[in-house]
Amino acid sequence: MNWNLNRRSFTGMVAATAGASALGVNSAFAAPIKVAGIYTQPIQQKWDARLHQGLEAAKAKGEIEYVFSEKVANTDYIRVLREYCESGVKLIVGEAFGISKEARKVADEYPGIAFLMGDPFKPHGSNFSVFDNYIHEPCYLMGILAGAMTKTNKLGMVGGYPIGEVNRLFHAFIEGAKSVNPDIQYKVTFIGSWYDPPKAKEAAFAQIEAGADVLYAERAGVVDAARDKSIIAFGNVNDMNKEENGTGVVVTSALWHMEEAIAHAIAQVKAGSFKAENYKEWTMMQKGGASLAPYYEFDSKIPAEAKAKVDEVKAKILSGDFTVKITDAEPKSSF
């Protein structure tokens, strides 16, 4: 019997399979498992916040007992990882950027524990699964809107670091914009930090001064610059219109959802079938891992043909008839 299923379908199969209780599967699903989250940033930082929210959702459903540590520096991460391994947890969700080799060694030492880690490399062994935030698809959709709404044909993008998970979002945004406006030019700035709002704001001001009238706010601080200069922006990871004072500024945001990915991991752990795999597909639109936020007060301000184009492309993405290209190379400014 193939137990490699998502939580909803697996639960239905358990209920419908008479022999499942003899295997102990029903009792396994009835009892919550112990899960730990380990975060290098405060849980208010939006990347870690999405993991935390996904685990809190599973806790609210009674599926897990959840504990977490935040602001764990890379220099201390392996110690905390080992402590949780010794504490009786069955699943650890965290991030191994910069310490991938060391984290994999810990996974090898604890083969009975499942690891679901943010990591740019391949899965490892039998119990080390990896994920990243592949929200390039809604970024492409945002680009369509940006290309239709710009008056100067110049877009600005401010990011943290030129790494794959950021680069692919900028490339998708650019390609979406060019699909409706071939005259698009763009300026890219990386601030060398995951959280430095004043520096991000300063970089955004420089882009506006150079002629950009639409900004992609990959980092906090960009929305404030857009507000000060009375231009529009597009958000990243969380709903920046509602969560980062973006009302009247942020047209929409490319959202990252980890609920389904985490539910998949929990189901596998409970079924005793967890294996090392890449959770990439679970962070994309077809699996519910990414979406486009509502337009809110911009709904009547977006050109009708642009909204129709977004709806058309979104439907094709969800049906598998359109693939947004993934480009992890560093984007270079065109003006």
C-alpha positions in Angstrom: 0.0 0.0 0.0 1.3 3.4 -0.9 1.3 5.7 2.1 3.0 8.6 0.3 0.0 10.9 0.4 -0.9 14.3 1.6 -2.7 14.7 5.0 -6.2 15.0 3.6 -6.1 12.0 1.4 -4.2 10.0 3.9 -6.7 10.7 6.6 -9.5 9.6 4.3 -7.7 6.4 3.4 -7.1 5.5 7.1 -10.8 5.9 7.7 -11.7 3.8 4.8 -9.1 1.0 5.2 -10.2 -1.7 7.6 -6.7 -3.1 8.1 -5.2 0.2 9.0 -5.9 -0.1 12.7 -4.2 -3.4 12.9 -1.0 -1.6 11.7 -1.4 1.1 14.3 -2.0 3.9 11.8 -5.3 5.1 13.3 -3.8 5.4 16.8 -0.7 7.2 15.3 -2.9 9.8 13.7 -5.0 10.2 16.8 -2.0 11.2 18.9 -0.2 14.4 18.2 3.5 14.1 17.6 6.2 16.4 19.1 7.6 18.9 16.7 10.3 21.5 17.1 10.9 24.7 15.1 14.4 26.3 15.1 14.7 29.8 13.7 17.7 32.0 13.1 15.6 35.2 13.1 12.8 36.4 15.4 9.6 34.7 14.5 8.3 38.1 13.5 10.8 38.1 10.6 8.5 37.1 7.7 10.5 34.1 6.3 10.6 32.3 9.7 7.1 33.6 10.4 5.6 31.5 7.6 7.1 28.3 9.1 5.9 29.3 12.5 2.4 30.0 11.2 2.3 26.6 9.4 3.3 24.8 12.6 0.9 26.8 14.7 -1.9 25.8 12.3 -1.1 22.1 12.8 -1.0 22.6 16.5 -4.4 24.3 16.5 -5.8 21.2 14.7 -4.4 18.9 17.5 -1.9 17.2 15.1 1.2 18.2 16.9 2.8 19.4 20.2 4.9 22.3 19.1 7.9 23.9 20.7 10.4 26.4 19.1 13.5 28.4 19.6 14.1 31.7 17.8 17.1 34.0 17.2 19.4 31.0 17.1 22.7 32.0 15.5 24.4 29.6 13.1 27.2 29.2 15.6 24.8 27.8 18.1 22.4 26.1 15.7 23.8 22.6 15.8 23.8 22.5 19.6 20.1 23.5 19.7 19.4 20.9 17.0 21.0 18.2 19.0 19.2 19.2 22.2 15.8 18.9 20.4 16.9 15.5 19.0 17.5 14.3 22.5 14.2 15.7 23.8 11.9 13.2 22.1 10.7 15.3 19.1 9.7 13.4 15.9 10.0 16.2 13.4 12.3 19.3 13.3 11.5 22.2 11.0 14.2 24.8 10.5 16.8 26.2 8.2 20.3 25.0 7.3 21.5 27.8 5.2 25.3 28.1 5.8 25.4 25.1 8.0 24.0 22.4 5.7 26.9 20.0 6.1 26.8 20.1 9.9 23.0 19.8 10.0 23.1 16.7 7.7 25.6 15.0 10.1 23.1 15.5 12.9 20.4 13.9 10.8 22.6 10.9 10.1 23.1 10.5 13.9 19.3 10.5 14.5 17.8 8.4 11.8 14.5 8.1 13.7 13.9 11.9 13.6 12.5 13.6 10.5 14.2 16.9 9.4 12.4 19.4 7.2 15.0 22.1 6.6 15.3 25.2 4.5 18.3 24.3 2.4 19.5 25.1 -1.2 21.0 21.7 -1.7 19.5 18.2 -2.4 17.8 16.0 0.2 20.1 13.8 2.2 20.1 10.3 3.5 16.7 8.8 4.6 15.4 11.6 6.8 16.7 15.0 5.7 14.1 16.8 3.5 14.7 20.2 2.0 12.6 23.2 1.0 12.9 26.7 -0.3 10.3 29.4 -1.1 9.4 29.0 -4.7 7.0 31.9 -5.1 8.2 32.9 -8.5 4.8 32.1 -10.0 2.9 34.9 -8.2 5.9 37.1 -8.8 5.4 36.7 -12.5 1.7 37.6 -12.1 2.7 40.7 -10.1 5.1 41.6 -13.0 2.1 41.6 -15.4 0.4 44.2 -13.2 3.6 46.2 -12.8 4.2 46.2 -16.5 0.7 47.5 -17.1 0.7 50.1 -14.4 4.1 51.8 -14.8 4.2 55.2 -16.6 8.0 55.5 -16.9 8.6 51.8 -17.9 11.2 51.6 -15.2 10.8 49.1 -12.3 12.9 49.0 -9.1 13.6 45.9 -7.0 15.3 45.9 -3.6 16.4 42.6 -2.2 18.5 41.2 0.7 21.2 39.1 -1.0 21.7 37.9 -4.6 20.9 34.2 -3.8 18.8 31.8 -5.8 15.6 32.2 -3.7 15.7 36.0 -4.2 17.1 36.1 -7.8 14.3 33.8 -9.1 11.6 36.1 -7.8 13.1 39.2 -9.5 13.6 37.4 -12.8 10.0 36.2 -12.7 8.8 39.7 -11.9 10.8 41.1 -14.8 9.5 38.5 -17.3 5.9 39.0 -16.2 6.3 42.7 -16.8 8.0 42.2 -20.2 5.2 39.9 -21.3 2.8 42.8 -21.4 5.3 45.7 -21.9 8.4 45.0 -23.9 9.8 48.5 -23.1 10.4 47.6 -19.5 13.7 48.5 -17.9 14.7 47.7 -14.3 17.1 48.5 -11.6 18.2 45.9 -9.0 19.8 46.6 -5.6 20.8 44.2 -2.9 21.4 45.6 0.6 23.4 42.8 2.1 21.0 42.2 5.0 17.8 40.3 5.6 16.5 43.1 7.9 17.7 46.7 7.6 14.7 48.9 6.8 16.6 52.2 6.7 19.1 50.8 4.2 16.3 49.3 2.0 14.5 52.5 2.1 17.6 54.4 1.0 18.1 52.0 -1.9 14.5 52.4 -2.9 14.9 56.2 -2.9 17.9 56.0 -5.2 15.8 53.8 -7.6 13.0 56.3 -7.6 15.4 59.1 -8.2 16.7 57.2 -11.2 13.1 57.0 -12.7 11.5 53.9 -11.2 7.8 54.5 -10.5 7.0 50.9 -9.4 8.9 49.0 -6.7 9.2 45.3 -5.7 9.6 45.3 -2.0 11.5 42.1 -1.3 12.7 43.7 1.9 11.1 45.8 4.6 11.6 49.5 4.3 10.8 49.7 0.6 7.1 50.3 1.1 7.9 53.3 3.3 9.9 54.8 0.5 7.1 54.2 -2.0 4.7 55.9 0.4 6.9 58.9 0.8 7.3 59.3 -2.9 3.6 58.5 -3.8 4.3 55.6 -6.0 3.1 51.9 -5.9 4.9 48.8 -4.7 4.5 45.0 -4.8 5.0 42.9 -1.7 6.9 39.7 -0.9 6.2 36.5 1.2 3.6 38.1 3.4 0.6 40.4 2.7 2.5 43.7 2.9 -0.7 45.7 2.2 -2.1 44.6 5.5 0.9 43.5 7.5 3.5 46.1 6.7 1.6 49.4 6.6 1.1 49.1 2.8 -2.5 50.3 2.5 -2.7 52.6 -0.5 0.8 51.6 -1.6 1.0 47.9 -2.1 -1.0 46.7 -5.0 -0.7 43.0 -4.1 1.9 40.6 -2.7 3.4 37.2 -3.7 2.5 35.0 -0.7 4.3 32.0 0.6 2.3 29.3 2.5 3.9 26.4 4.4 0.8 24.8 5.8 0.4 22.1 3.1 4.1 21.3 3.1 4.1 20.9 6.9 0.9 18.9 6.8 2.5 16.5 4.2 5.6 16.1 6.5 3.5 15.4 9.6 1.3 12.9 7.7 4.4 11.0 6.6 6.0 11.0 10.1 2.8 9.7 11.6 2.5 7.0 9.0 6.1 6.0 9.5 6.9 6.8 5.8 8.9 10.0 6.0 11.7 10.1 3.6 14.3 12.5 2.3 12.7 14.6 -0.5 12.6 18.0 -2.1 9.5 19.9 -1.0 9.8 22.4 -3.9 6.4 21.5 -5.3 4.7 22.0 -2.0 5.8 25.7 -2.0 4.3 26.4 -5.5 0.8 27.4 -6.6 -0.5 24.0 -7.6 0.0 22.6 -4.1 -1.2 25.7 -2.4 2.3 26.8 -1.4 2.1 30.2 -3.1 -0.6 32.6 -4.1 -1.3 36.2 -5.0 -2.8 38.5 -2.3 -6.0 40.4 -2.9 -5.9 43.7 -4.7 -7.8 45.5 -1.9 -8.3 49.2 -2.7 -6.3 48.8 -6.0 -9.0 46.5 -7.5 -10.6 49.4 -9.4 -7.3 51.0 -10.2 -5.7 48.1 -12.1 -6.3 48.2 -15.9 -9.1 45.6 -16.7 -7.0 44.0 -19.4 -4.1 43.5 -16.9 -6.4 41.8 -14.4 -7.8 39.6 -17.1 -4.3 38.6 -18.2 -3.4 37.7 -14.6 -6.5 35.5 -14.3 -5.7 33.8 -17.6 -2.0 33.1 -16.7 -2.9 32.0 -13.2 -5.4 29.5 -14.5 -2.8 28.1 -16.9 -0.2 27.8 -14.0 -2.7 25.9 -11.9 -3.6 23.6 -14.8 0.0 22.9 -15.7 -0.3 24.6 -19.1 2.1 27.4 -18.3 5.5 27.2 -16.5 7.2 30.2 -15.1 10.9 29.9 -15.8 13.2 29.5 -12.7 16.4 31.6 -13.1 18.6 31.6 -10.0 21.4 33.7 -11.6 21.9 37.2 -10.2 19.9 39.8 -12.2 21.7 42.8 -13.4 20.2 46.3 -13.8 19.2 47.4 -17.3 19.3 51.2 -16.6 
